[in-house]
Amino acid sequence: MIFKIKGQNKIGGKVSVSGSKNTALAVLAASVLVKGKVILENVPEISDVLDAFKIIESLGGKVQYQDNLAVIDNKNIENYQPDPERVKKIRGSINFLGSILARLGKVEMPYPGGDVIGSRPIKTHLDALREMGVLVKEEEILKCYARSSSVGKIVLKESSVTATQVLLMYASSLKKPLEIKLCATEPSVTGLIDFLTAAGLKIKGRGTPFLKIFPSKIKKFVRFKIKPDNIEAGTWIALAGATKSELFIENLPQDELESVFLVCQEIGIPFKFTKKGIIVLKNQKPLRATKIQTGLFPKFPTDLQAPFGVLLTQASGISLIHDWLFESRFGYLLELNKMGANTEIIDAHRAIIIGPTPLHGKEISSLDIRSGAALVIAGIIAEGITTINEAEKIYRGYEKFDQKLKSIGVNLEVL
């Protein structure tokens, strides 16, 4: 798929944020725990979610999906070997490790796929499961078998989001309470906890690095609404800031974006909150360079450093981005340099951006979900026509992205 963007059009209007990709993937995996029907609202129509549906169906579940409403019947799940091709396509498939193991007592699956943005091992996941008595065999595929355990406390070696989610789901099958310490607190984790709580699981410590899960009976019917996507919301904020346009962003998870609002204030992006979202205001003043350091929630999210990296090409001065979470997330800067940006990758985790620099339309490539969205922003502010190859990657995380872009004035053609 190719995006062709004619830049420097007038941008404005309203855009609504879709359901959270990462929360949806975690909750879809957790639906396997429910031996009955699950109804999920606000499920984003993105390719990763569609792959997760296929994984559920490969286990024996039934999925009906229309207008962001998913009706899932998992009462007949018996297969402990999820569709290998779907598992290898998405990183979020690792969540099924915990739910299948809890439901069936065993799971055999390939290692998860996803964006190539650096090393994302699952050692933390497997070490914790082993400590809980699970027999883990790391062969050509991953094989895990549940065994009885007397362990009541797990301390994670790193605050991994998916490791925390896998353990939460597996803990639902235990006969005694389990404490998980130094766990992740990202929005997808709290979203999963909210779903598990709605399903009947008793969990203490929501929003903290210290969780305690108690033996509980899982309900056979759950209805749950996926919360808005904080990363999509932040992407629209970066777009409005880069184009200095007024944009009303509706259905925004304000409490998950505090670090983003702080960066906006440092850069000089004016905004105001409303009851329904945020309005990024039209800006006549020069943008200011800043330092962005990504981190674990509630710090600045690594998934937003690329969209804000494009924004910083329009800021006056030298900006520094320090992304210590992954070592291969600066490839988009090389694409920006083709368009006239002045950036330098210092090492695998640090880069500088010198601005402001005018950007010019070129043929470039989307490297992953977030860099793809970032390069769309670059095409919007560039002079001339920008052609973005491999644009289909963007649809793994952004629902109806082209339609939303066109609705706010972007001159976009999808080929």
N, C-alpha and C positions, 0 to 999 in steps of 0.2 A: 504494500500500500504506500502511496506517495501523497504527501501534502504539498500543495503549491499555494504559497501565501504572497499576496501583493501587500507590501508593507505601508505603514504610515497612514492608514485609514483612521478616521475618527472613531474612537471607542467610547462606549457608554451604555447605560441601561441597567438591567438587573439580571443576575444569574443565581440559580439555586443550587446549593451543594447537595450532592447525592449521598447515599449511605456509605458508611466506611468500608473500604475494601478489606483492611486487615481484620476488623471486627467481624465482618461477614464470613471470612474464611475460617476464623476460629470457631464461630458459632455453628457454621455448617458442619464442621468436624464434630463438634460437641453434640449435634443433633443425633448422632449415632447412639448416644447413651440412652436416648428416649425410646422405649419399646412401644411406640405408638405414633401419634401424629404431632408434628411440629409445624406451626404457622409462623412464618417470618415476614415482617413488613419492612419496607424501605431497603430491600436487597438490591444493590446496584447491578445493572446489566452490563457486566464487564467480562472479559474472556476468562480471567482467573476464576470467577464465580461459576461460570458455565462449566469449566473443567471440574470444579469441586462437586457440582451436581452429578457429573458423569462418574466421579469416584464413588459417590453415595449409591448411585444406581448399580455400579459394578459390585457392590457389597450385598445387594439384594433389596435396597431401598427403592422407593418410588418418589419421583419429584414432579410436581406440576408448578410451572412458573409463568406468570403473566403480570405485566404492569407493576413490577417490583415486589410482587407478592409470591412467596414460595410456600407451597404446601407439601410437606415431606412426610411420608409414611415409612417408618423404619422398623415396624414390628417383625418383619420377616428377614432381617439381616442375619446371614449365616456365614458369608464368605469373609475370610480373614486376609485375603490377598487382593488389595485394591488394584484397579486398572493401572498397570505399570507405565503405560505411555502418558496417562494423565498425571500420575504422580511425578514423573520426571519433567513435566512441563512447568510446574509451579512450585515455588518455595513454600507456600502455605500448606502444601500437602503433608508436611511434617506433622501438622496438628492431628492428623488421623492416627498417628502412631499411638497417642495417648487414649483416644476414644475407642479404637478397635481393640486395643489391648485390654481396656477396662470392660468392654462389652463381651468379648469372645475369649479372653484369656490368652490370646496369641495373635500375632500379626507378622506377616511377611510382605515386605514392600521394597521397591527400589529406593535409593537415596533421592531426596527431593531436588527439584530443578530451580528455575527462576532466573532473575537477572544476573549477569556476570559483573558484579560490583566489588569483587574481592572475596577473600576467604570467609566462608560462613559455615564453620564446622558444626557438627551436632554432638561433639564430645561431651559437652555439659549435659545434654539431654540423656545420653546413654550412661554416663557415669552415675547420674542421679537415679536412673532406673535400676542399675545394677545394685546400688546401695539399698534400694527398696526390695531387693530380692529377685528382680527380674533377670531371667537368663537371656543374655544378649549375645547374638552371634553376628559379627560383622564379616559377612562374606561378599559374594558378588552382589547380593541383595541383603537387606537388613532383616534379621529374624529375631523376634522377641517373644518370650514365653513367660507368663505370669507365674510366680510361686509365692507361697506364704511368706510374710515378713513381719518382724517385730519392731522394725524401725519406726520411730515416732517423730523424727526430725531430720530434715534435709537442709543442708547449707549449700547453696549454689556457688560454684566457683566463679561464675560470671552472671550478671543480671540479664540473662538472655530472655527475650520476649517469648519466643516459641518454646524454649525449655520450660518456662513458667507455665505456659498454657498446656503443654503436654502433661506436666505433673499434676496440674489442677484436674484435668480430665481423668487421668489414671487414678488419682486419689479418690474419685467418686466410687470406686469399686472396693476400697479397703474397709476392713472391719473395725479399725480403730482410728482415732484422730491422727492427722499428720500435720506437722508444722513445716512450712517452707520458708527459709530465711534468705535474705539478700536476693529476693526475686525482683522481677521487672514490674514497673508500675505504669507502663504505657497505656494509652487509651484502649487498645485492643484487649489488654489484660483485664481492665476494669469492665469492659463490655462483655467479655466472656464470663466474668464473675457474676455480672448482672443476669446473664442468661442462665447460668448454672443455679443461681439462687431462685430464679423464676421456676426452674425445673425441680426444685425441692431440696437442693444441696445447701447445707448450712456452712457458711464460710465467714470467718472473722478476719479483719485486717484489710479490707478493700481499700485500695489507693495507697497502701504502705508496702515497704519491702518485706513485711513479716505477715504471712498468711497462716491460718489454721483451718483445716478442712475436717469436718466431723462426719462420721457415718450417717448417711441419710438415704431415704427411699426416693428414687427418681420417679417423678410423675409420668403418666402415660399420655398426657396432653400438655403442650406448652405453646403459648402465643407470645411473641416477642418482637420488638421493633429495633432494628439496627440504627444506631445513632449516626449523625452526619460525619463525613470524612474530614478530619482536621487537615490532612495533607492537601486534599483538593481545595479546601478553603484557603489555605496558605498560598497555593499556586495562583488563585484568582487575585489575592492581595498583591503578590509580586507582579502580576500582569498589569494591574491598575497602577501600581507604583512606577513601573518601568515606562509606561505610556503617559504618565501624569494625567490620567483620565479619572472622571468620576464614575464609580461603579458601586452599585448596591449588591452586596453579597448576602443572600438570604439563607436561612437555615444553617447558621454557623455555630460550631461548638466553641463558644468563647472561652470557657474555662480550660480548654486544651491548647490555647494559642497564646498564652501570656508571654512566652519568650519571643514569639514572632512580633507581637505588638511592641515589645521593648526595642527590637531591632528596627522596626519601622520608625519609631520615634528618633532613634539615633541617626537614621538615614535622612529623615525629614519628610516622611510620607504622612500627610494629614489624614485623619480618619475620625469618625464618630460612630458611637454605638446607637442602635435603635432596638426596639422590642423584638424585631424579627431578624436582626443581623447586624451588619456593619456597612457603613458607606465610606469608601475610600474617596476622598475629596479631590477635586481638580487642583493641580499643584502648579504654581507659577514660579516657585523658588528652585534654585539648584539643589540637587540631591547631594548628600554628604557621604564620603567614604567611611567605612567602619570595619570592625573586626567581627567575624562570625565564627564562633566555636560550637560545633555540634556536640550533643551529649545525650545521655539517657534522660527520659522524661522526668521532670518538666522542662529540661533545657531545650535549646533549639534543635529541631529534628533533622537528622541527616537527610531524610527524604526531601527536605526543602532547600538544601544548600545549592542545588543546581538552579532552580528558578530564581533564587535570590542572587546567585552568581551572575546571571544575565542582568538582573536589575542593577547590580553594582558596576556594570560597564558604563552606565549612564551617570554614575556618581563622581563628584569631583575629588580627586586625591587617590591615594593608594589604599586599597582594601585588602585585608588578609582573611582567608577562609582556612580554618583548621578543622578537618574532619578526621578525628582519630578512630572512628568506628570501623570504617572500611578503607582499603588502600587503593581502590580502583574507581573512584567516583569523579575524577577530574577529566575524563576523556572528552566531555562536552566542551571544555575550554579550548581544546585544539580545533574543534569545529567553529567555535566563536572567533578564534584567531583568523580563520579563513574569511570571516565576514568583516574583519577589520578591528576586532577587539585587541586590546593590549593586555595579555595575561601571561603569567609564567608559573609553571608547576615547579615548586621548590623541591618537594619530595612527595612520597606516596600519600602523605596526609596534609600537606600544606600547599597553598597556592596564593598568588597575589594578582589583583586585578587593578589596572591603572586606568582611570577614567577622568572625564567622560570621553568616549570615542564614538563617532558615528558608525553604525553598522550598515553593511551593504549586502543585498541579496546574493546568495550563492547556493550551490548544490551541496547539501550536507546530509548527515545520517543520524538517525535516532539510535542511541546506544542501549537504552533501557527505558523503563517507564518514565522516570523523573527527568532524565536528561532530555528525553523526547519532548515532554511538556515544556521544559526550559527553552529548547530550541524553537518551539512554536512562538514563545514570547519574543525571542530574538528576531524571528521573521516578521513579527508584527511591528517592531520598532525600526526594522531595517528599511533602507531605501531600495526600491526595486522588488524583484521577485525572488523569493527563497523557496527552494525545492528540498523537502525533507524526505529522504528515503527511509524505509522500514518503519513507517509511522504506525503500523499495526501494533507495535509494542506499547504505544501509549494507551491503547484500549484495554490493556491488562489492568489499568488502575483508574481510568477516567471514563465515566459513563457519558455516552452521547457527546463526546468532547467537541466534535466538529459542529454539531447542532448548536451547542451552547456558545461556541466561538462566533458563529455566524449571527446569532441572536444579539450579540453586543457590538456588531459592526465589523468583525474581521472578514477581510476578503480572502476566502479560503476555497480552494477546489480540491476535492479528494479524488485521486486517480487510482 
